[in-house]
Amino acid sequence: MGGTTGDARSGARAGPGRLGITAVSLAVLVLLWVLAATLTDDPQILPQPWALAAPFAEALRSGELPYHLGRTLGRVAWAFVLAMGSGIALGMAMGRYPKLDRWLDPWLVIFLNLPALVLIVLCYLWIGLNETAAIVAVTLNKIPNVATVIREGARALDPGLDAMAQVYRMPLARRLRHVVLPQLAPFITGAARSGIAVIWKIVLVVEFLGRSDGVGFQIHLYFQLFDVGMVLVYAFSFIAVMLAVEWLVLQPWERRVRRWRG
């Protein structure tokens, strides 16, 4: 009991300390930005951080920033759900059935090493410059990574728990829920965290190359206009949203699913 209380207190002390380190680290990054902008002395090349406040407010007021941000987040959500669902199913099958793994492993290696840009271009050429091609391209890029992580998790499943489930004749749905998924949860959360980080970057490339809306499209537009300020406004706005998803959703979820391991 005393040990648990001590751990809780040490965790409580570590929390603010970690937040303080993060704040100081970000402050140093902003300071370096200010110094670089001062040395450059050209807002068309690198504006000061506070110079982005006016264009950010205007993009927010006009509704352009929320609209394009929403379109990109929608594509990220669709690709994330499809890639995680397909990758988990594929990784589970390959991890549990060695013969299937031997057949599909070369495919997995090929798609893991296929450049994202090539797959995006092929999807646009084969399917067309439309929403379906964009989401399919992002999904196909991420499925091999998810499958690889989940396959390792499936290989590490405790055979003793499997035997117990068979002895008690647990239905498949209950076995998945109470035996398999708790063991796979750390692998799923790891795949999800790395997946969301990769997916949103690929979505921006997809929008840059072939969509008429979204953050990637806006970055492409302001790149053509040589407007560094607006490129940074859209880039940092989207990064802020994805960091919020990481800190407020994915990291707490990962801590929760790892609690059963003690």
N, C-alpha and C positions, 0 to 999 in steps of 0.2 A: 504493500500500500504506500509506504514511504517512498519506495523507488519510483512508483508511478507518479506520485506528486512531484518528486524532484525532476522527473523527465518533463512533466508538463510545465514546471516553472522554467526549466532551461530552455524549452521550446518557445515559451512566451518571451524570454529574454532574447532569444535568437531572432525572433520575428522582426521587432523594431530595428535590431542591428542590421539585419539583412536589407530592410527597407532603406535604412540610412546609407548603406554602401551603394545601393542602386541609385539613390538620389544624387550622391556625390559623383558617381561614375557618369551619370547623364549630364550633370552640371559641367564636368570636365570636357565632355564631348561638345556641349554648346559653347564653352569657352574656346575650344580649338576652332570651332566654326567661326566665331567672332574674330579670332586672330587671323584666320585664313582670309576672311572677307576684308579685313582691314589691310592686310598686306596686298591683296589683289587690287583693292580700291577701284573696283568696277562692278556695279550692281548687275550689269548684264551678264557677267561671268559667274559671280557668286554674291548674292545679296545678303545683307545682315539678317539674322533671324527675325528681328522685329519688323523688318521691311515686308515680311510675308503676311503680316496681320491684315493690312488693307485688302490685298487681293483675295485672301481667305474669306474675309467678311463679305466681300462682293460676290464671290462664287457661292457662298452659303445663302446670301440674301436672294440672289437670282434663281436659286433652286437647281443650278447646274451641278454643283458638287454633290448634294444628296441624291440627285437622279442617277448620275454616273456611278457613284459609290454603291447605290442600291443594285444597279444592273450587274456590277462586278461581284458583289456579295452573293447575288442569286446564282451566278454561274459557279462560284466557289462552293456554295452549299450543294448544288446538284452534283457537281463532279466529286465532292467529298463523299456524299452518301453512296453514289454508285461505285466509286473506287473502293471504299471500305467494305461495302456489302459483297462485291465480287471478289475482292482480294482475300477477305476472311474465308469465304466459301472455298476458293481455290487453294489457299494455304492450308486449311483444315484437311481437305481431301489429299493434298500431296504429302502432308505430314503423317497422316494416318495410314495411307496405302502406299507402301514402298514401290510397288510395280508402277502405279500411276505416276509417282514422283520421277522414276527413271525415264518414262516417256515424255513427261512435260518439262523436265529440268532444262533440256536444251532450248526449248521455247522461252523459258523464263530468263535464261542467260542472254538470249538474243534481244529480248525486249528491254532488259535492264540496261543493255549497252547501246540501244538504239537512241540516237540524239532526239531530244524533245522537239527540236525545230523540224527535223525530217518528218516526224509523225504528224505534227501540226500541218505542215504543207501538204502531205499526202491526204489527210482528212479533208482539207479544203478542196483539193483537186478532185477527189473521188466523190465527196458528198455535196460539196458546194460551199459558197461563202454564207453560211447560215448558222443559226443557233445550235442546231443538232451537231454539226461538224465541230463547232467550238467545244462543246461539252464532251463529245466522244473523244476528241484529241486529248483533252486534259485527263479524262478518266483512264484512257489506255496508257498514258504516261505514268500514272500512279499505281495502277493495279499490280505490276510486278514487284514494286517495293513493299506493298502491303502483304502480298502473298509470301514473300521471302521471310518477313518477320513472323507472320502467323505460322508458317511451316515449322520454324524453329520451336515455336511455342507448342505446337501439336506434337512434335517429336519428344518434348520434355514432359508430357503429361504422365502423371503417376500411374503405372499399370495396376498398382494395388487398389486404387480408387475405382478403376475400371472393373476390376474383378469383383469388388464389393457391389457395384451397381448391377452387375450381371447376376450375382448371387441373390440379391433382393429383387431381381426382375423389374428394375425401374424402367418406366416408359421412356422412349427416346427424348421427348420434350423435357421431362424432369431431369434426365441424365445430363442433357445439355445445360440446363439452367443451374443445377446444383453441383455438378461434378466437373464438367468441361469448362464452362465459361468462367467460374472463379479462378481456375488455374491459368486460363488464357488472358484474363483481364489485364495484367501488366503488359503483355505483348500487344494487346489491342490498343491500350492507351499510348504505348510507345509508337505504334504505327500511326495512330491518329494525330499525335503531336507532330511527328515528322511529316505526316501527310498534309496537314493543313498548311505547314510552312512551305512545302514544295508546290502544292496545288495553286495557292494564290499567286505565286511567282509565274507559273506556267500560264495561268489565266490572263495575266497582264500581257504576256507575249502573244497569246492567241488574239487578244483584243487589238494589240498593236498591229498585227499583220492583217486581220480580216474582219473586224467588227466596226460598226458605226456608232457604238456607244460604249460606255465603261471607262474605268480609270486608265487602262492601257491605251484606248483610243484617244483620250484627252492628252495623255503624255505624248503620243505620236503627233497630235495636232500642234501642241505648243513646242515640240521639238522642231517642227517645220518652221515655226514662227520665231525660233531662237529665244523663247521666253523661259529663261531658267527659273524665274520666280514661280510661275504657274506650274511648271514641272514639279518643283519641290512641294508646292501646296498640295497637289493631288497625290504625290508619292507619300508625303508624311501623313496626310489624312488617312490614307488606306493603311499605312503601317500602324498608326495609332489604333485603328479599329481591330486589326489582327492581333496586336499586342494585348488589347483588352480581352479578346477571345481566349488568348493563351493564358493570361493571368487569372481571369475571372471564371473560366469554364474548364479548360483542359487541365491545368495544374491542380486545382482542387479535386477534379474527378480522378486524376491519377493518384493523389494522396489517399483518396477514399477507397479506391479499389485495392490499394496495397496494404490497407490496415490489417486485413485478415492474416497477413504473413507475420504480423507481430513486429 
